[in-house]
Amino acid sequence: MVSRESSGDKEYIRRFSFCRVVEHLALIVLFVILAVTGLSQKFHFLGVSQSLIIAMGGIDDVRFLHHVVGILFMVLTAQHIFVNLVGIVFQQWEPSMLITFKDAHDALYNVRYYLGLVGQPAMCGRYNYKEKFIYWLILLGGIQQIITGFILWFPVAATKYLPGQFIPISKAIHTNEAMLIFLIIAVWHIYDSMFSPEVFPLNTSIFTGYIEKKRMQQEHPLELAQLIEAGEEELSD
């Protein structure tokens, strides 16, 4: 059931469960640690990287922390995939993160909106095309990072089953993909979630689990209409 709460003259609708909120917070913490420990090794020749490595106890401690957090990230990723597969297959969850033709249509439609050719943005459901892009970038990129990370962590074992060329290839993929993900998260996702005029100063729904009904009408009107039609809104004091 989707609950709704009133706070003053505003109504809030729960969009994310407590587990989703905790999962997102865990992902933020793990991502930051992996970025700091990984990029400081990639750019070890920079003064700021050397200062970070020293502050974390030296290169051996940095690598150990990177490996441990990498394992935790792998566990979080496996848990996310497992829970969603079970939910979709056995509990009839809607696969709302799947990319559809409507996402391409919405992206092209919003280009027209930003150019002032149409009066309102595309009507989106639970997740829009930008949110889906970030989701699949993190999920697929994360799986790739896990695989290449283990190859780099255990190169001798890896070369028993793979050609030796996979080691430098994995290093190039691992470090460059990490930089790409970091830049997209830092430049696009953070801006889109915090500094965009549409959400400034911060879209707090992923941290609180609730979204203001007025904002939901603007950003996810199809989802709100679906909830109302299904009668799944429950007022809670």
N, C-alpha and C positions, 0 to 999 in steps of 0.2 A: 504494500500500500504506500501511496505517496502522501506524506503529511503536509499540512499547511499551518503556518503560525502567523500570528499578528503581533506587530511591534509598533506601537503608536499608530500612525496612519498608513503603515506599510504592511503588505502581506508577503510572506516568504513561503516558498515551496521547497521541500527537500528534493534535491536532485541526486545527491551522492550519499551512499550509506557510510556508516562509521568506518567500516573496513576499507572502503575506497579512499576515504580521507587519510587513514593511517598508511595505506599503501602508497599514496602519492607523497606523503611526508617522508616515508622511508626512501622512496626513489630520489627525492631531492637531496637528502643527506648522502646517500651512496654516490649519486652523480657528482656532487661537489668534491667528495673525497677522491674519487677516481680521477676527476679532472685535475685536481691539484697535484696528486701524486704521479699521475701519468704525464701531464704536460710539463711538469718540472723536470722530468727525465728526458723528454723529447727536446726541450730547449735548455739543456743543462748548462750551456755556455753563457746564458744570460745571468746577470747579477741577481735579479729577483728570484730566479730558479735556485741558484746556489744558496741564497738566504733561506728559502723555504726548505731546502733539503737539510741544511744545517739545523734549522729550527725543529725539524721532525726527527732529528737524531742521526742523520747521515743516510747515505744512499742505500745501505742494507735495510735499514728500518723503513725507508720509503718504499722499497720494493716489497718488503714483507707486508706492509699495510695495504699496498695496492693489490697484492694477491688475495689477502683475507677479504677485503671489501669486494673484490671481483667475485669471490665465491658467494658472498652474501647477495650480490647483484644477480648471480646465476640462480640462486634459490628463489629470489623475489620474482624473477622472470618466469621460472618454471611454475611457481605457484600461481602467477597471473594467468598463464596459458591454461593450466589445469582447471582452475576455477571457472574460467570463461567457457571452456569446452564442455565441462559438466553442466553448467548453467544453460548453455544453448541447446545441447543434445537432450538432456534429461528434464530440464525445468522450463523449457520453451522460452528462454530469454530471447529477446529480439537482438539479432547480430547488428547492432546499431553502428558499429565501427567499420563495417564493410563498405568499400568504395563502390559507388554506383554511378550510372550515367547522369543522375541528377546532380552529383557533385561537380561534374564537368560543366553541366548547364549552369549551376549556381555560380561557379567561378567566372564564366563568361558573362553571365548576367550582371554580376557585381562590378565587372570592368565597366560596363555601360553605366551602372549606378554611380561609380566614382568619377566618371567623366560627365555626369550630369545629364545623361541621356534618358534615364528613367527616374521616377520619383522616390522609389523605396528599394531597399536591398532585397536580395533573394530570400524567400521564405524557407527557413531551415528547420530541420527536425532536432533530434537530441544532440547530434554533433554536426557541425558544418565542415566543409571541405578543408579548411585550415586546421581544425582540430584533428581531423583524420590524418592529414599529412604529417603532423607532429607525432601522432600516435604510432603510425607505421614506421616512421623514421627511427623512433626510439626502440620499438620492438624488434624490427628486422636488423637495424644497426646494432642493437644490443646483442642479439644472437650471434651476429658476425663477430663482434668484439669478444664474446665468450669463446668462440671457436679459435680465433686467431690468438687470443690470449693464452689459451692452454697450449697451443703449438709453440709459442715463444717461451712459455714457462717450462715445458718439457721437450726441448728440441731433439734430444737424443731418442726419446721414446717415439716422437712423431716421425722421425726419419726411418724408423723400422717399418713403417707402413706407407710413408709418403716420400716422394722424391725430395732431395735436399733443397731444391729450388723453392720449396714451400716455406722455408724459414725466412729468407729475405722478403719473399712475397707477403707473408703474413705480417712481417714487421712494417712494411710499407702500408698495407691495408689497415692494420691496427692503429698506427699512429696518425695517419691521415684521416681516417674515418672518425677517430676521436676528436681531432681538430675541427672537422666539418660539423659533427654533432654539437660540439661546444659552441661554435659560432652561431649555428642556427638557433640553439636554445637561448643563448645570450642576446642575440640581436633580434630575432623574430618572436620567439615564444614569450620571453619576458616582456618585451614591448607590448605584444598583443594582449597579455594578461594584466599588465600594470600601467603602462604609460599611454596606451591608445586612448584617444579622446572618448571613445565609446565606453570605456571601463574605468578611466582614471578616477581615483588614485589606485584602485586595486580591485580586481574581480576576486572576491573572497569565497566564492561558492565551493571551490575544491578544498578549502581549509575548514569551512564551517559545515559544509554539506547542504547549505540552503542558498537559494537564489531569490531575489526580489521578484515578485510576480510581474511587475511592470517591465523589468528587464527581460524576463522570460518571454513576455509577449512580443518584445522587440527582437530578441536574438533567437528564440526557439519557439516561434508561434505554432508550428505544426505539432511539436511535442505537447505543448500546452493544450491545444485543441484535442489531441488524441487522449490525453489524460481526462479532460472534462467529459468527452464523449463516452469514455469507458467508465466514468463515475468513480475514478480512483483517487479523488482528492478527499482527504479526511482532515477536518479542522481539529487542531489540537491546541489546547491552552497552555 
